[in-house]
Amino acid sequence: MKTKKLTAGLIVNDLLLAVLAFICIYPFLNVLAYSVSGYNAVLSGRVTFYPIDFNIDAYRQILGKTQIWMAMKNTVIITVAGTALSLVLTILASFSLSRKDLPGRSFFTAFILFTMYFSGGMIPTFLTVKSLGLFDTVFALFVPQSINVFNFIVMRTFFKNIPESLEEAARIDGASYMKVLNKIILPLSVPIIATMGLFYAVGYWNTYFDALIYIQKPELYTLQLRLRSLLFGEELNNSNANAEGIGTQVMSQSLKMATVAVSTIPILIVYPWLQKYFVKGVMVGSVKG
């Protein structure tokens, strides 16, 4: 009887997980299906999670727009530079404040945690960015928010759980703190670094609100801002749809969905490479201690 109940429970659990997984993935499948479906299928509302009358004209138009490629380039630059800067600063801050012999460690940690609950607000932040000369530059999108306090806490907890004996042995051999960090701590911290890198990269890739506030030059638009222009119809008048009237609206819908797919797929490709580190990094960095 126990085995039957257990088997039934596992079946129900698997079915529920399958339903939840489908609910989560259905919007993305719907976007992909719309982006590669024919005009008549889109117009009649027959498209669900699989394409009808396969058509890639929308992707041809999207990938033919120089604005999209410029926005993609800007987003890649911001993501790479921002992730690198954030990881360097987060690692240095986390490692320093995880050392028990650092004077004022509790004060600096509390000072950083304070910013997690209270901030200066949008207007003071905007004035600060403008006074620093970062307004309307790509630096405004990753320099002011280069350290995430939550990521700092997780990484600091991870560093605190690395055996102190390893560091003490290196210190006895004359190693400096930077050498300890480079030769001992970082090689042992690949899971947490990969996880935090993924967090930062996804955040920078999806940068929208900061770009909307700090960027005015169209040539500096991020992919998300360019997507917004398409979704609100600011650039649809430039589309090369063959049909007019309703046909143009159908092509516009396909263009919107194709743009969403183009902006989503690149960051999804990163996940499989970092998946093996993700769970281990988060669990070790947040549960222990």
N, C-alpha and C positions, 0 to 999 in steps of 0.2 A: 504493500500500500504506500509505503514511504516513497518508493521509487516512482510509482505512477504519479503521485502528487508532485514530486520534484520535476518530473518530465513535463507534466502539464503546466507547472509554474514557469519552467524555462520556455515553453512554447508561447505562452501568453506574453512573457517578458520580451521575447524576440519579436512577436507581432507588434507589440506596442512600440518597441524601438524602431521597427521598420516603418510604422505609420508616422512616427515623429520625424524620422529621417526624410521620408517623402514630403512631409509638410515643410520641412526646412529647405529641401532642394527644389521643390516645385516652382517657386518664383523664378529661380535661375533658369530652370528648364523652359519655363514659359517665355522668358526673355530671349533665350537662344532660339526657340521655335518661331517666335514672332520675327526675329531678325533675318531668318532664312526662309520665310514662307512667301508664297505668291501674293500679289495684290488682292485678288478676289477672295482668297482664303482669309486674309486679314480683315478685309471689309465686311465679310459675312460673319465674322466672329467665330469661325470654326477652329481656330488655332488654340490648342491647349498646351500640352507639354511635348508635342512632337510636331515637326514641320509638315506643312501641306504645300504641295507645288513648289518644291525646293527652288530657292532663288537667292543668289548672293549679291544682287545689285546694290543692296544697302551697304555691304562691306566694301564693295568697289568704290562707292562714293565716299564713305568714311575714310578709307585708307588713301583716297586720292586728294584729301583736303590737307593742305600744308599746315593749317591751323592745328589740326589734330596731332600731326607729327611734332610740331613745336611744343604743344602742350605736353605731349608724351615725354619729350626730351627734358623739359623743365621739371616734370614730376620725377623722372628718373634721377636727375641731378639732386633734387631736394631730398629724395628718399635715401640715396647713397650717402650724400654728405651729412645729412641729418642723423642717419643711423650711426655712422662712424663717430661723429662728434658726441652723440648721446651715449654711446657705449663707452667711449674713452672717459668721459666725465663721470658717468655712473660707476664704472669700475674703480676709478681713483677715489671717488668719494666713499663708496661702499667699503673698499679695502681699508682706507684710513680710519673710518669710524667703526670698523669691526675690531680694531686693535685695542686691547684693554689698557695698554700703557700710553695711549694718546691723551695728553692733558686736555681737559675740557670736552671730552668725548660726549658726555651726557648733554652738555649745553648745546653743542652744535647739532646733535641728533634731534633734540627737542626743537631747536630753531628751524630745522628743515621740516620736521613733522608739522610744525605750526602752519606752514604754507600749504599743507594739504587740506586744511580746514578753512583757512582764511586767506583770501587773495586781495590784491589791490583793486580789482574790478577791471572792466573792459576799457573805460575811458582813461584811467591812469596808465594802464598798460599801453594803450595806443599812443598816448603822449610820450611815454618813455621810448617806445620804438621810434617814433618820429624824431625825438630829440637826439637819439643816437645815430641818426642818419640811415636807418635801416628801412624806412618807409619806401615802398615801391621797388624793393630789391628782393631777391630770392632768400637773402639772409634773414629777413623778417619771418620766414616760415619755419625756421628750425633753430635759430640762435636763442630767441627768448624762452622757448619751451624745450631746451635741450636736455633737461633732466626731469623725469617723471618720478615723483616721490614714491609712488607705489612700487615701481620697478627698483628704485633705490633700496627700499625696505626689504624686498624679496632677495636682492643680490647681497645685501649686507648680512642677512640671516644665513644665506648659503656660505659666505666667507667665514662666519663665526663658527660654523659646524665643521670646518676643515680642521683636522687634528693639529693642536698647537705644537706637538712634538716635531712635526715636519719643519715648521718655521724655526723652532728653537735650534734644531740641528744645523740648519743653514746659517743661522746667525752666529753660532759657535764657530763655524768654518769661515766667518768673516764676510758673509753675504750682506749686502745692504738691503733696505726695504724694497727698493725697486727691483733688485735682482731676485729677491724672494717672490715678488709679485710675478715677474716675467718667467722665472724658471720653475716655480713650484705651484703658485696659486692659479695662474691662468691655465696651464695644462690640465689641472684638475677641475676647472670650472667651465669646460666646453658646453655642458648641457644648459647651465644657467645663462651663459653668454649668448648661445644660439636662441634660447627662448626670449630673452630680453631684446635681442636683435630683431626677432620676428615681431614682437610687440611694437617696437619703435618703427620698423619698416612699414607695417600696416597702418599705423597712425599717420606717418608722413605721406604715404601713398594716397590716403583718403583725405588729405588736407583740403578743406573746403572753406570753413568759416574764417580762418585766419587769412586765407588767400583773398576772400571776398572783402575783408577789411583793409588789408595792407597792400594789395596789388591793384593798380589802375591801368598799367600798360598792357595792352592785349598780347604783346609778344612775350610777356612773363606769366600769362595765364597757366594755371595748372590744368591737368586733365579733368579734374572735377569741376573747375570753373567753366571749362569749355563744354563739358557735358551739360552744365546748367544752362548755358547759352542755347544749346540745341533743344533741351527739354522745354524751355520757355519760348521757343520759336524765334529767337533772335537771329538765328542763322539759317533757318529753314527756307527762307526766300531765295537763298543762293543754291539750293539743291538742284540737281539736274534731272528731276523726275520727268519722265516722258509723258505722263498723263497730266491732265489739268483738273481743277476742281477737287472732287472727291478723290480722284487718283493721286493727286499731290498730297492730300491728307494721309492716305494709306502709306505712300512712300515715306512721308514724314514720320509716321509711327514706326515703320521699319528702321528708319535712320536712328530714331531715339533708342530703340532696343539694341541695334548694332553698336551704338556708342557705349551703352551700358556694358555690353559684353566685352568690348575692346578695353574698357577701363578696368574690368574686373578680372579677366583671364590672366594677365601677367602676374598679379600678386598671388593668384591661386597656384600658379606653377611653383612658387617658392615653398609652399607648405609641405609637399612630400619630402623635400630635402631636409627639412628641419623637424619633421614629425617625431622621429625617434628620440629627439632631445626634449621635446616639448613637455610631456607629462613628467618626466624625471626632473627636469629643471624646476618646474613650478612646485612640485610636491616637496622636493628636498629643500627648496628655498623658502617655503612658506610654512611647512608643518613642523619641522624639527625645531628644537630650541624652545 
